[in-house]
Amino acid sequence: MMKEFKCHSGLVVPLDRVNVDTDAIIPKQFMKRIERTGYGEFLFHDWRYDQSGNLNDQFVLNFPQYQGASILLARHNFGCGSSREHAPWALEGYGIRVIIAPTFAEIFYTNCLKNGILPIVISTKEVNQLFKMIFNNEGMRLHVDLPNQIIRDGEQLSLQFQIEDEQKQRLLTGVDDIQITLQREGEITTFEEKRLPWLNPRKLGDGSLASFLS
């Protein structure tokens, strides 16, 4: 079941790179798993670790002041590249609940919403403002209020963001595509019995055309 999202407060980690693609978020060699869990340890693998498998102390996610971050601040075109849903799985597995950027790749944006991650689009000017604030205040936390669509820092910052109402309601209730389909299970069953009788052999009678059409 998808985690519902209403309000979230968390530490912000700044990823100051444009065009971060899904192969960087979760490299292809880790996509052989048959589960959708356990990808968090491989998030940004080729950036987080050196060739010997040791932590790269030059990569921002490894900085001590950003350990436990759950809000990712990014640049333009975040999540570009392939459409792999493993990318939001890795982010969610690591603990990221919110990603803030001026633009996202469209499929990645949709995949985040389907997996309980809130991707927030704000202006480049506002993103620059946040980067500046974080670089001047390492350990900065933000509060994200989805019902009111506001980002706050608890002091002076207050940024409004937009999200489609249907997407917002899905996050607020924690309902994914499968659960939405199951909510109409009765209607689907009725349709199958009336229009698709071959899906239920007991409805086929003696197998004749007349029985089939009746």
Secondary structure, DSSP 8 states (H G I E B T S, - for coil): -----SEEEEEEEE---SS-BHHHHS-GGG---SSSSS-GGGTTHHHHB-TTS-B-TTSGGGSGGGTT--EEE--TTBTBS---THHHHHHHHHT--EEEES-B-HHHHHHHHHTT-EEEE--HHHHHHHHHHHHHSTT-EEEEETTTTEEE-SSS-EEE----HHHHHHHHHT--HHHHHHTTHHHHHHHHHHH-GGGSGGGSTTS-HHHHH-
